[in-house]
Amino acid sequence: MIGIFDSGIGGLTVVRALTDRLPGRDIIYFGDTARTPYGNKSPETIIRYALEDTEFLLNKGAKLIVMACNTASSVATEHIIEKFHVPVFEVITPAVLLSIETSGKHRIGVIGTRATINSGVYEKKIMSMKPEAKVWSVPCPLLVPLVEEGWLEKPETAMIVKKYLLPLKVRQIDTLILGCTHYPILKKTIQRKIGMQVNIIDSSLSVAEKVKTFLTQHPETDELLSKAGTSEFFVSDVTGQFRKTAKILLGKNISLTHVK
Amino acid sequence: MIGIFDSGIGGLTVVRALTDRLPGRDIIYFGDTARTPYGNKSPETIIRYALEDTEFLLNKGAKLIVMACNTASSVATEHIIEKFHVPVFEVITPAVLLSIETSGKHRIGVIGTRATINSGVYEKKIMSMKPEAKVWSVPCPLLVPLVEEGWLEKPETAMIVKKYLLPLKVRQIDTLILGCTHYPILKKTIQRKIGMQVNIIDSSLSVAEKVKTFLTQHPETDELLSKAGTSEFFVSDVTGQFRKTAKILLGKNISLTHVK
């Protein structure tokens, strides 16, 4: 099984991208809805949560872990790799690689939660691979609650997106990394507000491509994955809102199992 | 000591109201910032958290508990009273009593988190005391993140407040209960959008009055409270944002102790 976790619902964008690219592989998802969101919490707390989430998935039989949460990826990746001996994928590096490959002017914008942006992980990775790049980052802490509320088409959401993106727009970026798995859900609004000429990098697609390439190169790992085509969804808290947003994201009703 | 808890920072409005009315009493505060917010979680999870928060404060020496969180008050009060044998104050009943006393037409609006509004506790309490009252409730889940972000004067916040209040405005309410301890921070905007003729009931002030009255009537409990005039603040996660918002709310820097 492929184990995927997120602080809540955003990681379902990664589930969709993975099942599109790797049909048949069994998926187990954990959304830590009892402690969501992670993005405005401290690195210490986020690391503790990410280790617990990974342990849960491994105990359920996952053979490969996808951290479908940029906040956890930005501060907890090394801790997870060090503690557990399975392939671990985070959502940051694949997006960084794709942004460097596809950007012409290497004027790159990054948006994410406060914890992700404060970690500086995107700048560090981009600069280490492409020292002449220019990177500007903006924390957008209100976008996660707006998505979780389903306020996707409201004028207030468009205004808030515009306000957040203004500092990137004036810098004339040519590439924008969506550094949070919730943001693809607002991709249309973001594209409109940043300008149609800007290339948007969706980390949920990038990590799914990365996992697919890895499994092609490592058939011995792919063989470990069960392939009945099942998806299991576990959450630490069950709310009506999660079901509603999950339906928007995955295009179908899912059955949720509550774990503590 | 008076023990006060909230899911995060909103309860500091109650701390301010209590220290104004009961100067000298020692206060111990717990903000569950590692699991905030409570308002979009399920009753089962909120009850578990509220019991843990209360236990923490009692272990630290609190002799009286104030639930400075409408979400916890709306679903967990009976569970706390049943489990612990100390005076427990919730923020709902005092606001309901004041709204009934002061409302002329008894057309009452209530705003709160999704969990608080879904619980139906305000309608039930108001109708049991004043069966001829008309009550309309609206969940306002985006107001807590807007307050926590410090977006108090932004036009987007005013637009969102206006949108949430519209169904109450068309009902021509004469009284509006702020059913969340975060909302007093947006009181000016709320007053402007609902109309100056509407009487706003601030649950943080109501509960502080209630505690003061109780201690006057129960000097034996007041004697148990230490009176060195100290305030201690414990949080389950330390973030810069908490300090910043705490300073806005309390008008001073506070020292925070991190507990797990």
Chai-1 contact restraints between the chains, C-beta under 6 A:
chainA,res_idxA,chainB,res_idxB,connection_type,confidence,min_distance_angstrom,max_distance_angstrom,comment,restraint_id
A,A34,B,T45,contact,1.0,0.0,6.0,A-B,restraint_1
A,R35,B,R35,contact,1.0,0.0,6.0,A-B,restraint_2
A,K41,B,D237,contact,1.0,0.0,6.0,A-B,restraint_3
A,S42,B,D237,contact,1.0,0.0,6.0,A-B,restraint_4
A,S42,B,V238,contact,1.0,0.0,6.0,A-B,restraint_5
A,S42,B,T239,contact,1.0,0.0,6.0,A-B,restraint_6
A,T45,B,A34,contact,1.0,0.0,6.0,A-B,restraint_7
A,T45,B,D237,contact,1.0,0.0,6.0,A-B,restraint_8
A,P141,B,E149,contact,1.0,0.0,6.0,A-B,restraint_9
A,L142,B,P145,contact,1.0,0.0,6.0,A-B,restraint_10
A,P145,B,L142,contact,1.0,0.0,6.0,A-B,restraint_11
A,P145,B,P145,contact,1.0,0.0,6.0,A-B,restraint_12
A,E149,B,P141,contact,1.0,0.0,6.0,A-B,restraint_13
A,E156,B,E156,contact,1.0,0.0,6.0,A-B,restraint_14
A,E156,B,M159,contact,1.0,0.0,6.0,A-B,restraint_15
A,E156,B,I160,contact,1.0,0.0,6.0,A-B,restraint_16
A,M159,B,E156,contact,1.0,0.0,6.0,A-B,restraint_17
A,I160,B,E156,contact,1.0,0.0,6.0,A-B,restraint_18
A,D237,B,K41,contact,1.0,0.0,6.0,A-B,restraint_19
A,D237,B,S42,contact,1.0,0.0,6.0,A-B,restraint_20
A,D237,B,T45,contact,1.0,0.0,6.0,A-B,restraint_21
A,V238,B,S42,contact,1.0,0.0,6.0,A-B,restraint_22
A,T239,B,S42,contact,1.0,0.0,6.0,A-B,restraint_23
